[in-house]
Amino acid sequence: MPNKHLNRRDSRRGHRSEFLSLLIKLSLVLAVVAGLAIAGAAYYYRQLAQSYDIHKVEQVQHKAKLVDRHGIPLIGNTNNTRLVSNPDELPQHLLDALTAREDQSFYEHPGVDLLGLARATLRNVKDLSFTQGASTISMQLARNTYDIRAKSIHRKLLEIALTLRIEEQYTKKEILLFYLNKIYFGSGCYGINAAAHKYFNKPASQLDLAESATLVGIVRGPHLYSPLRNPVGAVEQRNQVIDRMLNESMINASTADAEKSKPLGLAKDGQKKRAMIAFTNGYAIQAIDRELPSILRDNAITSGELTIHSSLDLAILDRCDQDIQSLIEQSKLPDLQAACVVLDNNTGAIRSIIGGINADTSEFNRAIDGRMDLGAAFYPFIYTIALEHGKHPILGKPQLTSKQLNTDACIELTKHLGLGTSINKRDFFSGSLTASPLQFASALATLSNDGQLAKPFTIDSISYSDHSKGYEHTPQLNEVLQAGTAKQSLKLLRKKKKRSDFSITTHAFGGRALWSFGSNESITFVLWVGYDKARSVKPRDPLLKQMQSISRSWIRDFIVHE
């Protein structure tokens, strides 16, 4: 009698064998289909890449064009030190520093790091995002050249296809050359030669190892790690690059220690060449440069030929610079500095910003970063605070007016106006507050804007080469005063009832600085003159009269029509 259990077992084995055979066949079919799909996709993207002009890789254009509110360029095209025409002009330690920092397997891979790309892909699938890119130097060159900015599978495959085509067309050294000629190094410098001249007053061919490492360290954060703005951060980044070079056996330990012990060695102020940034708008460009990174990040603008439409008005900017230079020259006071801000009352748009008398010899932007004693310049706000709290200001007697007021409530309102964060309660009404000219102008503009505090800005919009908008500014307003208070304050400040403007020129305590400020129906301006290290401004009277004259002319001439 047959064994039923054996029959069942044989039957199960037969079913398993059929299932495995079917599974293998299905797998082979799927593999063939996948292979055909991959081959088809590869052919499609290769053909698509062929439609792009490969010679565009060699072309060097400004990464971003800066224009004022009327479309007038803020950066000239006079810089003739930006291009390096031959890769042999670049020192080998510069190329080593770049590959050690950005792409250690640059000379081994065909333009795409497959292992890195696989890891990034798995991470993106896991996170359901496109945050990981595994971009090689060649891929960054392709992305920057052909304006590939969208984070999608299609864009990534196109980027890879263009990268492979670039690798087929050019040598590795040429790719490094094109990359270094295109990227931004901060302070208005596009390209390695412009950066070498700006920071070290020499061509790229003469850079030593430490200088090369410094410039490579800037690449990941041109604003954040600029040696002019953040020398400590620049040294840290330089040393990280040198450590990478050591790890890659490009240099030995003694060389690494010697290079890291060097000072930054920036060009002395008197030796710096002006390169791309015009004398009159250096501080304005700096202000844009500070605002730009967060906008690019928040709006996912990563590459492409951009036009940055600023809020600046070049005519106003130039006029402010001319007046300040004349003022300083006529004073004949050594080391005297000046700063000014011109704001649009309603939006907070910065029409002019000057942070010192020479952007080449002093990078410190006093208009933004300075903290100056307000002194008597704060007195108009004491009257405003009194009105806001239902009190009657006693004109010409701010101290007497302040005796009606609750100090804590006044301090709170002052902070809402953006004036002072750490305030000495005891000396509050004596005008001991400190503020930057920009903060002071912003607070003052609320009086002409019905009590609305508008956040200052320098970038109005950003557009791509096809004129599509990557960013457009929306005014940020915050009501800090009642509209009635603002209007009543303006009436108190105007010397003639029928006029719609006012200007005041006064001094900080002890004559350490002079302030001139005012407003018309269009703009609010602030002009500060003083010293970086506190000391009296003498003689004071001639300067006061000159500043009064400048203020009256600005009130008359700076009418901005939208």
PAPA-701274 format. One record per residue: residue in one letter; z negated, x, y negated of N, C-alpha, C in turn. Coordinates in pm, whole numbers, plus 50000, padded with zeros to 5 digits. Atoms other than C-alpha are relative to their C-alpha. Example, Ala and Ser with C-alpha at 12.3 -4.5 7.8 and 13.67 -1.06 7.14 Angstrom:
BEGIN
a500005008950119492205123050450500005009049880 s500064991850119492865136750106499274992349891 
***
This chain:
BEGIN
m500005008450120500005000050000500005008849875 p499894991650121501105015149664498734999449916 n501194999250088498365026649431500364994249863 k499685006850128498425002549134499635008649880 h500434991750114496545027048913501015011049971 l498994989750019499135054248976501244994449933 n498835006350061501935030348889499804997649850 r500285002450142500275020748565500045012949920 r500024987150069499715057448476501415005149978 d498624995750013503355065748545500744992049893 s499375008650101504395036248334499625004249859 r500464995750134502275048048043500665013249960 r499354987250028503705083148074501444997849958 g498615002950035507185068748063500124994749859 h500005005550137506415049147749499735010949895 r500294989150095504895080047586501215009049982 s498824991450006507935100647674501104993849915 e498995006950080510245074347526499635000049852 f500475000350139508105072147213500175013649933 l499854986650055508045110047165501465003349975 s498574997550017511785111747218500534992749877 l499585007850118512295084146960499475006249872 l500614993950119509905101246719500745012849960 i499264987650028511755134346752501354996849939 k498705003750053515085117446696499884995049856 l500225005250136513725098846393499695011249902 s500344988650086512265131046255501245008049965 l498774992550026515605148446297500904992749901 v499205008050093517385120046123499445001049858 l500644999150132514845120445839500205013849939 a499814986450049515145158245813501425001949948 v498614999050045518915155645792500204992649868 v499895008050122518665127845533499345007249883 a500714992850106516075147745335500795012249956 g499204988450032518235178745359501214996649915 l498855004450077521265159845236499594995849859 a500495004450132519205144344955499685012049911 i500344987950076517895178344851501265007249956 a498744993450033521375193344869500754992549891 g499355008150102522755164344669499355001649865 a500734998350127520045167444407500265013749941 a499754986450046520565204944391501395001249938 y498634999650053524305200344343500084992749866 y499965008150123523775173244080499405007949883 y500674993250111521325193743873500685013349966 r499244987950030523375225343910501194996649911 q498865004250082526395206843772499554995849861 l500545004250130524265191543498499655012249915 a500354987850073522985226143403501245007149948 q498764993450041526565238643384500564994049870 s499495006750121527235213643102499315005149873 y500724994750115524755231742875500605013549958 d499484987450053525845260442652499025011350030 i500924989349958524325290942819499745010049889 h500164990150107524845312542509498974995749895 k501055004550091522325291342321498695007550024 v501194992249966519695311842503499885012249910 e500004987850080520715341942295499764997149852 q500105003350141520645323341964498554998749958 v501365000650052517535326341753500014992049872 q500135008450118516735298641510498524997849975 h501405003350028513525288741337499554989150094 k500555010049910511405270141585499694987149923 a500305011750080510315246941310500425002549855 k499594999350140511805240440969498994992449917 l501005006350087509205233240702500664995749870 v499445004950126510275211540411498954992449922 d500945007650082508485195540120500374985150006 r499825014449992508375158140054501414995649960 h498625003150039511895159439907501025006850090 g499084993449909513385179540194500365014249961 i499734986350044513335213040011499255009750090 p500674990649909512575242440248498825007049934 l501184992950048509135257840209500015014650044 i499864986349952510045289140405501445004249982 g498644995350023513045309140295500585006950122 n499314993249890515595325840523500295014649964 t499754986550050515255359840359499495010850095 n500564990149910513465376840648501075005950090 n498974993749918515835401840805499405009150107 t500644991649901513305417641039499674992450127 r500455008849892513035389141287500665003250134 l499254998349876515715398341546499895014050057 v499814987549926515695425541807501264997950082 s498695002549940519245429441932500175006050139 n499844993149873518735452042233498655001450068 p501304999049932515985450842498499465014150005 d500474986249997515855488742498499255003949874 e500774997550122514425486742145498534996850018 l501385004349978511255471442287499275010050088 p500754990549917508585495342419499624993750134 q500285005249866507915491842790498614994050009 h501365005649990504195486042735499944985949940 l499955013750051505085454942531500494990450108 l499475008449893507155440842817498974998850113 d501035000349897504395450343063498864990649961 a501095008750048501765433042850500394985350013 l499535013949994503855401442834500024994850144 t499915004849861504545399043208498634999750066 a501355000149942500955408343298499234987649957 r500755011550052499645380243080500634986750041 e499345012949986502245353043127500654997650137 d499195002249880504085359243455499995012750086 q500184987449927502845386143695501115002850101 s498944998049901505635380743948501394998549938 f498765002150072508365379443683501185007350062 y498894991949948510455407343838500324996850147 e499785003249858510125393444193500654986450022 h499485013549975510935356344160501374998149935 p498665002550054514395341944083500004991449874 g500135008450118513145324643770498994989050019 v500965010649964510965299343953499035005750102 d501044995749907507675308144117499734988650097 l500055011149906507965286344428498594996850045 l501385002549957504375291044544499194993449888 g500715006050114503015283944198500464985849974 l499465013450022505305253944163499484990350105 a500525008549892504165240344501498554996349973 r501415002950031500515243744401499884990149886 a500045009050115501165226744068500444986050039 t499525013149955503105198744237498924992450074 l501095006349925500265191744479498884995349907 r501045003750096497795191644191500424987949919 n499505011350078499975167743990499994987150082 v500025011849912500325144144289498574995050017 k501415003749984496585144844338499454993349876 d500535005250127495855138543969500844988749942 l499065010250051498795114143924500385003049856 s499634995950137499885133943619500995011550009 f499114988550007502175161743502499355011149918 t500724990350082499495184343357500265014350043 q499774986549950500285214243580501495002950002 g498584997250010503595231043511500475012350075 a499644987549931503535265743677501235006349938 s498814995150068506045277043415500035015249997 t499764985750015507435312143437500535002749860 i499424996650130508685331043132501414994649989 s498625005150001512235321543229500034984949980 m500065014550016511265284743255499604996449857 q500375002550140509575286142914501185002349907 l498814997350080512735301442771501004988550010 a499095011449981514845273342921499494987749925 r500595011850063512455246642793500135000849848 n499954998350145512325260742441501434999849946 t498614999150046516065266942420500674986449998 y499275012649984517225232842539499164987749969 d500795011250048514445211542392499624990550114 i500445008249887513115199442728498524997349982 r501395002650036509925182642618499324989050080 a500605011349927509415151142829499435004850133 k500634996649873507065154143127500424989950105 s499515008949896509035138243409500645008550109 i499394992849890510485148143746501425004249963 h498644996750041514025146543604500045012149908 r500034989050095513155169843318499605013150068 k500444987949931511365194243547501135005550087 l498894995349916514335195743788501125005849914 l499004994650092516715200743495499565013649948 e500544987350048514465228243363500175010950105 i499854990349891514515245443703501475004250014 a498584996949986518325242943726500485009049886 l499624991750113518745257443376499385013950011 t500664987149981516255284843457500785008750098 l499234992549901518225295243767501335004849942 r498734996050062521415295743562499765011649902 i500344989150092519755317743298499805012950078 e500244988149918518605341643571501295005850057 e498714995149950522145343543708500805007149891 q499174995250110523615350743365499465012849937 y500604989150076521145375843221499085008650086 t500944991049932519075405743327498574995849962 k501405003050028515295403843339499585004949861 k500354994650131514995425843031500584991549887 e499395008650102517385403842837499214987049985 i500805012450006515335373042927498735002349921 l501214996850076512195389942795500335001549851 l499574998250138514085399342478500204986549931 f499725013150059515305363642415498704992449979 y501285007050009511825350142481499205005349880 l500774994050109510145374442240500634997549864 n499335002950126512755367241974499794985649954 k500095014350033512085329741987498594995249967 i501325006250004508335324542013499305002449866 y500745000050126505865318841729498745008350014 f501154991149997503205344741648499004997049889 g500935003550106501345326341371500375005849865 s499804995150138501265331940993501454999849956 g498615001550040504865320340960500965009450070 c499184989949934506215346841200500634994650128 y499265003649880508905336941450500715012550051 g499374988349943509925365441677499125012449990 i500874988349988508345398441775500125009649883 n499844990550110509825418941491499304995149874 a500705005750117508555395441220498505001650015 a501444998649975505115396241382499555014549984 a500354985850011505105434241406499935004249853 h500014996650143505965437141036498844993149927 k501055007550068503505410240930498625006150025 y501354995849964500485423241118499795015249994 f500174985549991501175460641151500955008049910 n499114993650096503835468140889500915010450068 k499104991049928506175483741144500944991650087 p499125007549909509135473241362499414999450140 a500525001749865508505461641717500195012550084 s499724987949921510005493841853498915010549985 q501034989950025507065513441707498594995350036 l501325005249963504215492041841499375008950107 d500694993049891501585510742042499474989850099 l500435009049892499975496142353499024989449950 a501015009450048496985480342177500634989549908 e499315009450090499215464641910500864990250080 s499205008749914501555451042177499124989650068 a500925009249933498615435942364499454989749903 t500485009450102497355420342040501024988949977 l498975010050027500665402941975500214990950120 v499885008449880500955390942335498814990450010 g501185008549996497405377542309500064988249904 i499855010950098498445356142010500794988350058 v498995009749957501145337442204499404986650042 r500565012649949498885311642371499314991749893 g500635007450109497225302142043500295006549867 p499594992950122499155314341736499074997749882 h500925002750111496775297241496498595004650037 l501374997149957493585301441696499715015050007 y500244985849976494045338541773500695009249899 s499394991450103495795350741459498985010349955 p500974989750043494155384141374499634999049853 l500335001850141494305374741007498944989349981 r500955011250010492285343241068498785002050090 n501064998849901490215352041373500055013850065 p499904986449945489965389841423499185001950127 v500834998749879487165386441680500744994050120 g499245006349892489215362041889501235007950037 a498804991949973492285384241854499665012150085 v500434988549920490385414241990499684995850143 e500325004949865489085393542283501274997550080 q498745002749931492605382142369500745013050031 r499374987049976493965417542331499395006850122 n500684993349890491355431042569500264993150134 q499645007249878492105403642823501385004250049 v498654995649963495775413842816499955014050060 i500124986349948494835450442866499375000050139 d500615001149867492595440843160501014995150103 r498945004749910495515422043314500945011550037 m499124988649976497685452943275499355009950098 l500744991349908494985473243450500024994350142 n500005006649868494765448043736501365000950067 e498644999249946498535449943777500465014550018 s499724985649983498325488243794501085005049905 m499054995450101500475491743481499415011449918 i500704989250070497855514343321498785003650083 n501204996249928494835533443447498754996349921 a501265004550061491175527043367499705007449871 s500314992550123490835554943111500884995549884 t499115005250104493875542242919499534986449951 a500495013450036492505506742928498785001049909 d501214998550082489125517942791500345005349861 a499624994250130490755538642517500684989849910 e499285010050080493035510342404499084988849954 k500925010850038490255484442405498995004549895 s500964995050098488075506942191500625001349860 k499334998750130490655507941911499694988149909 p500085011450093490185486841596501344992650000 l498765007750005492785459841531501125007849932 g499014991750067494535483441292501044992149923 l499055008050077496115456241081500455007549876 a499494993750122498275466840789499064997049884 k500855002250116496255471640474500664990149907 d499485010750086496595444040219501135005049911 g498994994950090498615465739985501305003850070 q498824996049925501035475240263500754988350060 k499385011449931501775440540396501304995949933 k498755005250051505305428540358499944984850005 r500125014550012505745392640256500794992650106 a499235006249891508245385440537500534986549959 m499345012950019509015348240549499324991149897 i500745009650084506305331740341500105004049853 a499894997350143507005329539971498625001349938 f501294997750065504245341339739499354987149953 t500575011850062503835307639573499484989850101 n500445010549909503305287339890499315005250125 g500664994449883501485310740128498814991950047 y501185007749963498245290740120500384986050048 a499545013249957500135258040155500535000550143 i499514998349864501935270840464498835001750096 q501194997949918498575281940598499314986650031 a500625013149979497195246640549500774991750102 i499165006949901500135232140742499785005850138 d500174993049873499685258141013498684996350067 r501305003949945496065247241057500024985750053 e499955014149961496905210441085500954997650118 l498925002349904499935214441312499584999850147 p500284999649855498415224241652499444987150057 s500595012449948496335192541692501024988850004 i498955010350001499325170641597500955002150117 l499104997149889501595188141847499354996450133 r500715002949875498945184942119499824985050020 d500305014249986497995148842052501254991550018 n498765007649989501625137642035500955005750105 a499234994249889502805158342334501325006049952 i498824993050051505275177742118499855014650038 t500204986749946505695210142308501125009749965 s498904990850025509095224142216501104993049924 g498845005950065512405218842048500145004649856 e499754996850140513965224841709499424988849915 l500755010250073511565206341483500205001549850 t500094999950146511605196741118498664993949963 i501325004750042508125193640973500114995649855 h499925005650134508195170640672498594999849943 s501354998850054505175180540469499794990249885 s500355008450114503365160940201500135007649868 l499994991550119503755189939959501184997049908 d498955001250100505785188039641500225013949943 l499784986150037507365222039581499975002149849 a500004998650146507825215839208498565000649947 i501414999950042504115207939166499335012950047 l500594987949944503155236939391500365012349916 d499574988650082505205261739190499384999749861 r500595001250134503905248338860498525004050004 c501414996449988500295251438976499855015150012 d500084985649981500915287139088500275007449869 q499674993550127502535296838757498854999049901 d501105002050094499695281938556498785008450038 i501164992149955497035298938768500235014849975 q499714985950023498755332838750499865003449851 s500104997850144499035329638373498545000049955 l501425001150035495385319338347499255012850036 i500704988149954494165349038550500435012349919 e499504988550077496395373938365499425000349859 q500515000550137495245362138024498505002449994 s501464998050000491575363438125499635014849998 k500244985549991491835400938194498665003250064 l501264997949928488795397438420500325004750142 p499694994949866488985419038735499314991650109 d500525006949880488485402339075499824984949982 l500115014550020488615367338922500954992750095 q499215007949905489865341539172500174985849949 a499765013950037491185306239146500474992350121 a499525008949894491935276639369500264986449939 c499735013450051493435242439314500524991050110 v499515010349909494265210139494500554988649916 v499465012150062496515181339388500224989950112 l499975010349896496125149339593500664987349949 d499545013650028497945116239604498794990750010 n501205008550004495305090539506499904990350116 n500045011249906496285063439751500025004050147 t499824996549859497105082240070499245012350044 g500624987449963495335115840058501015011150025 a498964989849982498675134240075499755011849906 i500194988150081498235169939954501345004049939 r498774996550069500915176639693500055014849965 s500074985650028499735211739613498655005050045 i501284993849964497095235039752500175015149990 i499984985550020496455270739642498585005150020 g501334995549962493565289939791499585013349942 g500334987350061493615321339580501165004849915 i498944995350089495675342239344501085007850073 n498984992849925497545360939619499774998150149 a500135002849857498095349139976500245012350085 d499734987949924499285383540083498795009250006 t501134990750004496195402739977498694993650042 s501215006949955493635376440076500384987550077 e499685011649918494075352240366498994988749983 f501055010050013490845333840276500464988849908 n499545011650076491805298940162498814993249935 r501175005250072489205290439901500074984949978 a499855014450023490635255639849499474991950117 i500445007149881489725246140206498665005050051 d501174994049935487075270340327498905004149903 g501014996050096485265278940005498914989449985 r501125009150029481865263739934499435004249865 m500344996250137481425264739558498924990949944 d500995008150071478515253439345500734990149910 l499385010150086479495220739180499385000149861 g500664999950129476915222938905500274987249922 a499775011650085477825200038616501204991750045 a498875007749950481005189638798499554988150085 f500525010949919478795167339013499474988449915 y500645010350083477395147838718500754986749997 p499325012949997480165121338713499644991650122 f500375007549880479135112039066498604994149990 i501325005950021475565106438953500154986449931 y499745012850066476895079238720500604989950100 t499375008849900479015065239005498964994650097 i501055004149907476015064439240499094989749934 a500855009650073473975046538974500684986349996 l499275012750003476685019838938500014993450138 e499965005449863476915015839316498684993450038 h501325005649970473185008539325499514990349892 g500355010350097473294984139037499205004949882 k500744994350112471785007638780500955002749883 h499214997450119472955015738428500015014949970 p499954985750029474175051638383499805002749851 i500244996050138473035068938068500935011949971 l498974989850019476095088337953499455012149927 g500444987550059475495124537869498635004350047 k501354996849951472135123738044499894997150150 p500025002349856472645126738421498595000950060 q501354998549945469065138238484499174987449973 l500725012350033467675107638304500514988550085 t499405010249914470095085538497499455001050141 s500434998049861468945100538826498594995050026 k501375004649981465325089738765499934985350041 q499965014149958466415053638830500314998550149 l499375000949869467765062239174499095004650113 n500684995949878466435065339527500745011950058 t499344987549960467155100939637500654999050138 d499475000849863467635093540008501284991950005 a498815008550001470115065539943501175007249932 c498954992750071472025087639700500595011250086 i499534989449911472225116139948500914994350107 e499185006349896473585092540212501394996549947 l498725003650060476305079839979500835012549971 t499314987550028477165115339877500655005750126 k499434995349874477685124840240501204991650041 h498855008649969479965094740287501225003749916 l498904995450086482025108239998500575013450046 g499534987249948482405140540193499505012049923 l500554989150080480325161539954498675004550059 g501234994449949477775183040128499584994150133 t500555004549871476395181140481498525003550009 s501404995850007473175200640434499594999949853 i500315002250142471655188540108498505002149975 n501384997650041468475200839941499524988049918 k500455012450065466645168639850499345002749865 r500764997350122464495184939586500935002949882 d499114995950109467415199139385501274991549993 f498775007749987469925171739460500594996149866 f499485005250127470265156939111500255010949896 s499754989250095470395190838944501395005950016 g498634995349980473915195839076500085012350088 s500044988249914473005221639341500924998950120 l499095002049887475565207739585501115010450000 t498824991549987478345229739719501084992150073 a498875006749937481805217939821501255008449979 s498704993550021485335230739863500784992049896 p499155007650092487915221339599500694988150068 l499365011149929489625199839865499034988550020 q501015010649983486415180839942499714993049868 f500305005750130485725176039575501144991149952 a498845008050041489265163639502500084987150079 s499955011949914489115139539796498974989749954 a501055009250048485825124639673500384994149865 l499635004550134487115122439316501114989550006 a498875009249989490275104339429499574985950039 t500475013449964488185075339562499854991249876 l500185007750122487575064939202501324993649956 s498685005450036491325059839150500624992250114 n499485006949882491735043639491499094988650041 d500865011749976489355014039456498905002650101 g501144996849913486575032039641500395004050141 q499534996249867488755040939943500135015250010 l499894985649976488285076440072501145002550097 a498834997149917491635088740206499885014050056 k500084986849937491605117340455501195008349957 p498884991750046493695146040310500875004750117 f499104995149896496755157240506501175007549936 t498854992450049499705181040471501284996850076 i498815002849919502075168540745500274985050001 d499655014250010503825135640678500694995150127 s499325003749877506105135040984500625012350064 i499294989449927507805156541248501184993650071 s498815005449936511345150341366500715010750081 y499234991049916513555165641633501405001949942 s498654997150048517085179041594500904987850001 d499205012349997518455144541685499484989649901 h500595008350107516405130041393499004989650053 s501035009049949514085110841626498635005449959 k501334996350048510435110841518499075003350117 g501034996449903507855129341723498634996549948 y501305003250061505075121141477500234994249861 e499985005550136504505100341166498584996949958 h501395001450045501305101240966499704985849952 t500525012750049499315069640906498765003049915 p501164997050085496895071740608498714994850063 q501315003749946493275071240719499054997549883 l500815004250114491175051940470498634995050046 n501365004549970487445045440464499344995549869 e500625005250123485715023440206498605005849985 v501314993850023482805043440065499354995049872 l500525005850123482435026639726500574986049983 q499455013050036482814991139607501125001849898 a498864998750091486104986139424499554999049855 g500505001750136484214974439117499305012549949 t500674987550037482105006039116501015010649961 a498974989950025485195028039133500674997649865 k499325003250126486895009938845499095002349880 q500954998150109483785010338629499765014949974 s500184985550016483345047738695501165006149923 l498834994950071486885054238577499904996849851 k500145003750141486175035538255499045009349927 l500974991050062483175057738190500595014049977 l499444986550009485215089438249501145001049900 r498884999850094488155079538029499485000649857 k500474998250137487695091237673500544989149908 k499425010850079489995064337538500244988150092 k499975011949914489825028937673501404996550047 k498645004149965493575023437670500715009850093 r499374990149913494335054737868499684997050146 s500215002249856494715054038246499655013050071 d500314987249937493695090238303498765006149936 f501134992650056490845114438244500085014450048 s500164986249956490155151638263498705005549944 i501294994250036486915171238251500035014850034 t500154985749972486305208638225498565003849977 t501434997050010482815221538292499705012550083 h500384987549935480865249338464498954997650107 a501094999849903478655256638759498795006449933 f501224994950061475085268038698500095015049974 g500014985950034474625301238525501365005449964 g498664995650034478305302138434500695007650111 r499434992549888479155314838785501434995750034 a498645004849975482335293938798500324989049901 l499545010750088484395269238600500784989950081 w499285010949934485725235638713500794992249895 s499225009250081488495214838565500614989950095 f499535010249907489395181738726500364987449924 g499595012350067490975148638646500894991550088 s499205009549922493145119638754500864991849905 n499195010050070496005097738639500314988950100 e499735011249909497535066938800500635004450131 s499274995249882499265088939058499235010350081 i500634988849929497325120439142498605003049948 t501284994250039493905136539136500115015050021 f499924985549986493585173939078498645006349977 v501204992050021490845199939093500445014649986 l499734985850024491035235338953498665007149991 w501234992050002488305260939024500345014349966 v499844985950034487995295638871498645006850010 g501284993149983485305320338971500165012550083 y500014987849920484325349839190499574996850143 d500425001849861483985352939565498545003550018 k501414996349999480655370439515499394995249867 a500555006950117478455350739277499655009549886 r500374993550124478395364238926500604991949885 s499615008350113478875350138578501445002549961 v498634999150052482335342838445499895001949849 k500104996950143482395359938104501285006849954 p500475010650091483695353237847500454986350049 r499735013149943483545316637937500854991249908 d499335009350091484825298737625501525001050001 p498534999349995488425312437624500574994150129 l499545005549873488805303637991499914984850000 l500175014550007487445268737931501154993549923 k498935005750081490015262437660501345000650073 q498744998949926492865275237877500044990050115 m500045009649889491725254038169500174985749950 q499835013250060491485223637944501474997349970 s498585001450032495055229637831500824997750127 i499295001849873496265232838192499764985950054 s500355013449950494445201038289500764989049928 r499285010250077495995180938009501484999850037 s498584999549964499475193138104500224994450140 w499865005449865498905184738471499894984749999 i500165014650013497675149938381501294993749949 r498795005450062500805144938173501215001150092 d498754997049928503395160138408500004996150147 f500025002849857502225153238762499894985150027 i499915014249966503315117538815500904999050124 v499255000149874504395113139177500474985950031 h499435013049967506715084339251500444999850146 e499655000949857507015073539613501394994150016 
***
